[in-house]
Amino acid sequence: MKDSTRSYIYAGTAVLFWSTIATAFKIALGEMSPSMLLLVASLTSVAVLTIIAFAEGSLREVLRSTRHNLISSALLALLNPFIYYLILLEAYSRLPAQVAQPLNMIWPIVLVFLSVPLLKQKIPARSFISLFISFAGVYLVSSQGSPLAPGRSDLTGVILATGSSLFWALYFILNMRDKRAESIKLLVNFIFASVYLLIYMALTDRFMPLTLKALAAGIWVGIFEMGLTFYLWLRALKLAVTTDRISNLVFLAPFMSLLFISLILKEHIYYTTLAGLILIIAGIVYQNSGRKARE
């Protein structure tokens, strides 16, 4: 099988898995707190990534991590998954899945603006246009079917869902500076994040008994949102002849996600959700097309 074919298979599988996550989040959060869900998912990811590293023969690289590597992982893990997912899951606990999921997608736009102070890059005019287009989409999504009468969505939830993109974009920039293999970085990050979560939950007394349904949902998130799916996506990008075509497949996930949300969660999908999602993605695509043109 050609590498390009394998790349599309890996990417398509990852997109399919990611499209189930908004539904899994809502099911899990109906059974446990955001922090408990994240702990179960993080520990699951550690197990999955350890198995992958062992199978690849790269587990020794984890044990040989330098002090600089460990400090880098400790900082990255604090941003993601610890802070990022705690904020995102709190947003999901407050909002319908069809609202929280699209609002979290604006991080590529935020990334451009963070690149100014962190990477010393200039902001092209099209970035402001992209930001306007995407935030018009955010407004439509958060209106929940009533664009002329906003305020139906939980404002704190909207702020958390959109604000989480700041932490993901910051993580993305800092992660680029770490030249270790992605699978190794992910494993060490999740180990640190699991430690942070155990300390956080011990200090705040947030531990709670788990039902079988809650445990299953948490494990699903750990495998198919984080550990395995991250690995499949990175493999797809590595095998791809050109990453642009593979990267564009990720835009299928939110639309597929709405199908699961409708069928499993029984949420009525508002027309403003679809319209807003299209605007958000349009803003991202417009921003990316400008980058490609400059390159």
C-alpha positions in Angstrom: 0.0 0.0 0.0 1.3 3.4 -0.9 2.2 5.9 1.8 -0.2 8.4 0.4 -3.1 5.9 0.6 -2.1 4.9 4.2 -2.0 8.6 5.0 -5.6 9.1 3.9 -6.7 6.0 5.8 -5.0 7.3 9.0 -6.4 10.8 8.6 -9.9 9.6 7.7 -10.0 7.3 10.8 -8.8 10.2 13.0 -11.5 12.5 11.7 -14.1 9.9 12.2 -13.0 9.4 15.8 -12.9 13.2 16.5 -16.4 13.6 15.2 -17.7 11.5 18.0 -16.0 13.5 20.8 -18.6 16.3 21.3 -21.2 13.6 21.9 -18.9 11.6 24.2 -18.1 14.8 26.2 -21.8 15.4 26.9 -22.5 11.8 27.8 -19.5 11.7 30.2 -20.3 15.1 31.7 -23.8 13.9 32.5 -22.1 11.3 34.8 -19.1 13.1 36.3 -17.3 16.5 36.7 -15.0 18.0 34.1 -11.9 17.3 36.2 -12.9 13.7 36.8 -13.5 13.1 33.1 -10.1 14.7 32.3 -8.3 12.5 34.8 -9.8 9.3 33.4 -9.1 10.4 29.9 -5.5 11.5 30.7 -4.6 8.2 32.5 -6.1 6.3 29.5 -4.0 8.3 27.1 -0.9 7.5 29.1 -1.7 3.8 28.8 -2.4 4.0 25.1 0.7 6.1 24.3 2.9 3.8 26.4 1.7 0.8 24.4 2.4 2.7 21.1 5.9 3.8 22.3 6.7 0.2 23.4 5.5 -1.2 20.0 7.6 1.4 18.2 10.7 0.7 20.4 10.9 4.3 21.4 10.0 3.9 25.1 13.6 4.2 26.1 13.6 7.8 24.7 11.1 8.7 27.4 13.4 7.3 30.1 16.3 9.2 28.6 14.6 12.6 28.7 16.9 15.4 29.7 16.2 18.0 32.3 15.4 20.5 29.5 13.0 18.0 27.9 11.2 17.5 31.3 10.8 21.2 32.0 9.5 21.7 28.5 7.0 18.9 28.9 5.9 20.1 32.3 5.1 23.6 30.8 3.3 22.2 27.8 1.3 19.7 29.9 0.1 22.6 32.1 -1.2 24.4 29.0 -2.5 21.2 27.3 -4.2 19.0 28.4 -4.5 20.4 31.9 -5.7 24.0 31.5 -7.1 23.7 28.0 -9.3 20.7 28.6 -10.5 21.8 32.0 -11.7 25.1 30.4 -13.2 23.3 27.4 -15.0 20.6 29.4 -16.4 23.3 31.7 -17.8 25.0 28.5 -19.3 21.7 27.4 -21.0 21.3 30.8 -22.7 24.7 30.3 -23.6 24.6 26.6 -25.3 22.3 24.1 -22.7 20.2 22.2 -23.6 21.8 18.9 -22.6 25.2 20.4 -19.5 24.3 22.3 -17.9 22.3 19.5 -17.8 25.0 16.8 -16.8 27.8 19.2 -13.6 26.0 20.0 -12.5 25.9 16.4 -11.2 29.5 16.1 -7.8 28.6 17.4 -6.0 28.9 14.0 -7.1 32.6 13.9 -5.9 33.2 17.4 -2.6 31.4 16.5 -1.9 34.1 14.0 -2.3 36.9 16.5 -0.2 35.1 19.1 2.6 34.8 16.5 3.2 38.5 16.7 4.7 38.7 20.2 6.0 35.1 20.3 7.4 34.5 16.8 7.9 38.2 15.9 5.7 37.9 12.8 3.6 40.6 11.3 -0.2 40.4 11.0 -1.4 40.7 7.4 -4.6 42.6 6.8 -6.4 39.4 5.8 -6.0 38.1 9.4 -8.3 40.8 10.7 -10.8 40.0 8.0 -10.6 36.3 8.9 -11.1 37.1 12.5 -14.2 39.2 11.7 -15.6 36.4 9.5 -15.0 33.7 12.2 -16.4 35.8 15.0 -19.5 36.5 13.0 -19.8 32.7 12.9 -19.3 32.5 16.7 -22.1 35.0 17.1 -24.4 32.9 15.0 -23.6 29.7 16.7 -24.0 31.1 20.2 -27.4 32.7 19.2 -29.0 29.1 19.2 -31.4 29.8 16.4 -32.2 33.4 17.4 -29.6 35.7 15.8 -31.8 38.8 16.3 -32.3 38.0 20.0 -28.9 36.9 21.4 -28.4 35.8 24.9 -29.8 32.3 24.9 -26.5 30.7 25.4 -24.7 30.6 28.8 -22.3 33.6 28.4 -19.7 32.1 30.7 -19.8 28.9 28.6 -19.4 30.9 25.4 -16.4 32.8 26.8 -14.8 29.5 28.0 -15.4 27.7 24.7 -13.8 30.5 22.6 -11.2 31.4 25.3 -9.9 27.8 25.3 -8.6 28.4 21.8 -6.0 30.8 23.3 -4.4 28.0 25.4 -4.4 25.6 22.4 -2.8 28.2 20.1 -0.2 29.0 22.8 0.5 25.3 23.2 0.8 24.8 19.5 3.5 27.6 19.2 5.5 26.4 22.1 5.3 22.8 21.0 6.8 23.6 17.6 10.0 24.6 19.4 10.4 21.1 21.0 12.1 18.9 18.3 11.4 15.5 20.0 9.2 12.9 18.3 5.5 13.9 18.7 4.6 10.5 20.2 7.2 10.9 22.9 6.2 14.5 23.7 2.6 13.4 23.9 3.3 10.6 26.3 5.4 12.7 28.7 2.9 15.5 28.5 0.1 13.3 29.6 2.2 11.8 32.4 2.7 15.3 33.8 -0.9 16.3 33.2 -2.1 13.2 35.1 0.1 14.2 38.0 -1.3 17.8 37.9 -4.8 16.5 37.9 -4.3 14.1 40.8 -2.8 17.0 42.9 -5.6 19.4 41.8 -8.3 17.0 42.6 -6.8 16.0 46.0 -6.5 19.7 47.0 -10.1 20.5 45.9 -11.6 17.2 47.0 -13.1 16.5 43.6 -12.7 12.7 43.5 -16.0 10.9 43.0 -17.2 7.3 42.5 -17.6 6.3 38.8 -20.4 4.4 37.2 -19.6 1.9 34.4 -21.1 4.4 31.9 -18.9 7.2 33.2 -15.8 5.1 33.1 -16.5 3.9 29.6 -17.2 7.5 28.3 -13.9 8.7 30.0 -11.9 5.9 28.4 -13.5 6.6 25.0 -12.4 10.3 25.3 -8.9 9.2 26.4 -8.5 6.9 23.4 -10.4 8.6 20.6 -9.9 12.3 21.4 -6.4 12.2 22.8 -4.0 9.2 22.8 -4.7 7.0 19.7 -6.3 9.7 17.5 -3.4 12.2 18.1 -1.0 9.4 17.0 -3.0 8.5 13.9 -3.2 12.1 12.9 0.5 12.6 13.3 1.2 9.4 11.3 -1.1 10.7 8.5 0.8 14.0 8.3 4.2 12.2 8.3 3.2 9.9 5.4 1.4 12.5 3.4 2.9 13.7 0.1 1.5 17.2 0.9 0.1 18.0 4.3 -2.4 20.6 3.0 -4.8 18.0 1.6 -4.7 16.0 4.7 -5.1 19.0 7.0 -8.2 20.1 5.2 -9.9 16.8 6.1 -10.2 17.9 9.7 -12.9 20.4 8.6 -15.2 17.4 8.0 -15.2 16.5 11.7 -17.5 19.3 13.0 -20.1 18.6 10.3 -20.0 14.8 11.0 -20.1 15.6 14.7 -23.5 17.3 14.2 -24.9 14.1 12.9 -23.9 12.2 16.1 -25.1 15.0 18.2 -28.5 14.9 16.5 -28.8 11.1 16.5 -27.4 10.2 19.9 -27.9 13.3 22.0 -31.2 14.2 20.3 -30.3 17.9 20.1 -32.3 19.9 17.5 -29.6 21.3 15.2 -30.3 25.1 14.7 -29.8 26.6 11.3 -27.6 29.2 12.9 -25.2 26.4 14.1 -24.6 25.3 10.5 -24.4 28.8 9.2 -22.0 29.9 12.0 -19.9 26.8 11.5 -19.5 27.5 7.8 -18.4 31.1 8.6 -15.9 30.0 11.2 -14.3 27.5 8.8 -14.5 30.1 6.0 -12.5 32.5 8.1 -9.9 29.8 8.8 -9.6 28.8 5.2 -9.3 32.4 4.1 -6.5 32.9 6.6 -4.7 29.8 5.5 -5.0 30.7 1.8 -3.2 33.9 2.5 -0.4 32.1 4.3 0.1 29.7 1.3 0.1 32.6 -1.1 2.9 34.3 0.9 4.9 31.1 1.0 
